[in-house]
Amino acid sequence: MNRLDGKIAFLSGAARGIGAATAKLMVEAGAKVAIGDVLDERGRQTVKELGDAAIYAHLDVTSEASWAEAMDATIAKFGKLDVLVNNAGIFNGKGVEEASLDDWHRLVAVNLTGVVLGTRAALPHLKKSKGNIVNLASIAGLVGSQLDPLYSLTKGGVTLFTKSTALEFGRKGYGIRVNSIHPGLIETDMGEKTFVMRAAQTGTNDTEQARKTTLGLHPIGRLGVAQDIAKGIVFLASDDAGFMTGAGLVVDGGWTAH
Ligand SMILES: NC(=O)c1ccc[n+]([C@@H]2O[C@H](COP(=O)([O-])OP(=O)(O)OC[C@H]3O[C@@H](n4cnc5c(N)ncnc54)[C@H](O)[C@@H]3O)[C@@H](O)[C@H]2O)c1
């Protein structure tokens, strides 16, 4: 179950966090992986821990030329591509009144343009392999986020881009599946940032209290870890999810059950 033997995957933003945990689990499931990120040193370290089954390629997801280079490096090394994980993303944690126009443009560039460019760069290769795409949305792409409505707007876009590309590629007969995953609060660098921003927005600067508040939103009684999401991504990328496309897998400890 959930095997990826012989598969080649590309993961954006996988130097750390959910992406790095997913790269590791994919290798354990039999895949070879290419990871792209702007954090070169961290990315090379992550790849080193994965041995021969992984390569690192510098990637700024906001740049079309950067995607072309990273994809070329992947094909040069592994010869094909079966899975794209559009994982790179940023969180601002500012309200509508506090965020600057530059904040908004940056969110759009990474969280939306990055996903569009990644999809386009991978498409010729996925058409050949009849592969699949997993997009990192969020529960903030399903329900509203009082902490960061602008982030929520970008993730809502990822949710519907997933469904729309699943439909387009289906209509065109490409045999490419596209699905999204919707994490609750996951304890990564980004997860930590949400505590800091929640504390700032409530005017207390008490990040420990913010953590407790967030924990209380998860009926399962704990926060998520990167491996929780990695398992969902590996499932979606594997043939076990062969009848799933245009779907969103919610892995949120029950947050959106409210
Ligand atoms: N952590 C959470 O609670 C949570 C919840 C819901 C959704 N998500 C989503 O999961 C994904 C991964 O998040 P994470 O928690 O691992 O965050 P993270 O901050 O630990 O990792 C994100 C990675 O993306 C990279 N990145 C940022 N901008 C980039 C760019 N322009 N080009 C290439 N790489 C870039 C970063 O360098 C980093 O390595 C994101 O899309 C995020 O929005 C996270």
Ligand as a Chemical Component Dictionary entry (heavy atoms), coordinates in Angstrom:
data_LIG
# 
_chem_comp.id                   LIG 
_chem_comp.type                 NON-POLYMER 
_chem_comp.pdbx_formal_charge   0 
_chem_comp.three_letter_code    LIG 
# 
loop_
_chem_comp_atom.comp_id 
_chem_comp_atom.atom_id 
_chem_comp_atom.alt_atom_id 
_chem_comp_atom.type_symbol 
_chem_comp_atom.charge 
_chem_comp_atom.model_Cartn_x 
_chem_comp_atom.model_Cartn_y 
_chem_comp_atom.model_Cartn_z 
_chem_comp_atom.pdbx_ordinal 
LIG N1  N1  N 0  2.395  24.485 8.737  1  
LIG C1  C1  C 0  1.092  24.590 8.666  2  
LIG O1  O1  O 0  0.406  24.703 9.704  3  
LIG C2  C2  C 0  0.376  24.559 7.333  4  
LIG C3  C3  C 0  -1.022 24.480 7.343  5  
LIG C4  C4  C 0  -1.706 24.472 6.136  6  
LIG C5  C5  C 0  -1.007 24.517 4.939  7  
LIG N2  N2  N 1  0.350  24.592 4.939  8  
LIG C6  C6  C 0  1.036  24.672 3.646  9  
LIG O2  O2  O 0  1.990  23.633 3.532  10 
LIG C7  C7  C 0  3.082  24.052 2.700  11 
LIG C8  C8  C 0  4.397  23.795 3.424  12 
LIG O3  O3  O 0  4.395  24.538 4.632  13 
LIG P1  P1  P 0  5.398  24.284 5.860  14 
LIG O4  O4  O 0  4.579  24.316 7.071  15 
LIG O5  O5  O -1 6.288  23.127 5.572  16 
LIG O6  O6  O 0  6.189  25.683 5.804  17 
LIG P2  P2  P 0  7.755  26.002 5.893  18 
LIG O7  O7  O 0  7.832  27.480 5.989  19 
LIG O8  O8  O 0  8.408  25.180 6.951  20 
LIG O9  O9  O 0  8.285  25.505 4.477  21 
LIG C9  C9  C 0  7.951  26.179 3.298  22 
LIG C10 C10 C 0  9.112  26.041 2.333  23 
LIG O10 O10 O 0  8.787  26.780 1.148  24 
LIG C11 C11 C 0  9.976  27.450 0.744  25 
LIG N3  N3  N 0  9.698  28.604 -0.103 26 
LIG C12 C12 C 0  9.184  29.800 0.260  27 
LIG N4  N4  N 0  9.184  30.648 -0.785 28 
LIG C13 C13 C 0  9.714  29.977 -1.833 29 
LIG C14 C14 C 0  9.988  30.300 -3.178 30 
LIG N5  N5  N 0  9.722  31.523 -3.683 31 
LIG N6  N6  N 0  10.501 29.350 -3.989 32 
LIG C15 C15 C 0  10.809 28.118 -3.493 33 
LIG N7  N7  N 0  10.583 27.749 -2.223 34 
LIG C16 C16 C 0  10.037 28.670 -1.409 35 
LIG C17 C17 C 0  10.646 27.855 2.049  36 
LIG O11 O11 O 0  12.021 28.201 1.867  37 
LIG C18 C18 C 0  10.417 26.614 2.893  38 
LIG O12 O12 O 0  11.472 25.680 2.751  39 
LIG C19 C19 C 0  2.817  25.525 2.383  40 
LIG O13 O13 O 0  2.221  25.644 1.112  41 
LIG C20 C20 C 0  1.835  25.946 3.464  42 
LIG O14 O14 O 0  1.044  27.040 3.086  43 
LIG C21 C21 C 0  1.062  24.607 6.124  44 
# 
loop_
_chem_comp_bond.comp_id 
_chem_comp_bond.atom_id_1 
_chem_comp_bond.atom_id_2 
_chem_comp_bond.value_order 
_chem_comp_bond.pdbx_ordinal 
LIG N1  C1  SING 1  
LIG C1  O1  DOUB 2  
LIG C1  C2  SING 3  
LIG C2  C3  SING 4  
LIG C2  C21 DOUB 5  
LIG C3  C4  DOUB 6  
LIG C4  C5  SING 7  
LIG C5  N2  DOUB 8  
LIG N2  C6  SING 9  
LIG N2  C21 SING 10 
LIG C6  O2  SING 11 
LIG C6  C20 SING 12 
LIG O2  C7  SING 13 
LIG C7  C8  SING 14 
LIG C7  C19 SING 15 
LIG C8  O3  SING 16 
LIG O3  P1  SING 17 
LIG P1  O4  DOUB 18 
LIG P1  O5  SING 19 
LIG P1  O6  SING 20 
LIG O6  P2  SING 21 
LIG P2  O7  DOUB 22 
LIG P2  O8  SING 23 
LIG P2  O9  SING 24 
LIG O9  C9  SING 25 
LIG C9  C10 SING 26 
LIG C10 O10 SING 27 
LIG C10 C18 SING 28 
LIG O10 C11 SING 29 
LIG C11 N3  SING 30 
LIG C11 C17 SING 31 
LIG N3  C12 SING 32 
LIG N3  C16 SING 33 
LIG C12 N4  DOUB 34 
LIG N4  C13 SING 35 
LIG C13 C14 SING 36 
LIG C13 C16 DOUB 37 
LIG C14 N5  SING 38 
LIG C14 N6  DOUB 39 
LIG N6  C15 SING 40 
LIG C15 N7  DOUB 41 
LIG N7  C16 SING 42 
LIG C17 O11 SING 43 
LIG C17 C18 SING 44 
LIG C18 O12 SING 45 
LIG C19 O13 SING 46 
LIG C19 C20 SING 47 
LIG C20 O14 SING 48 
# 
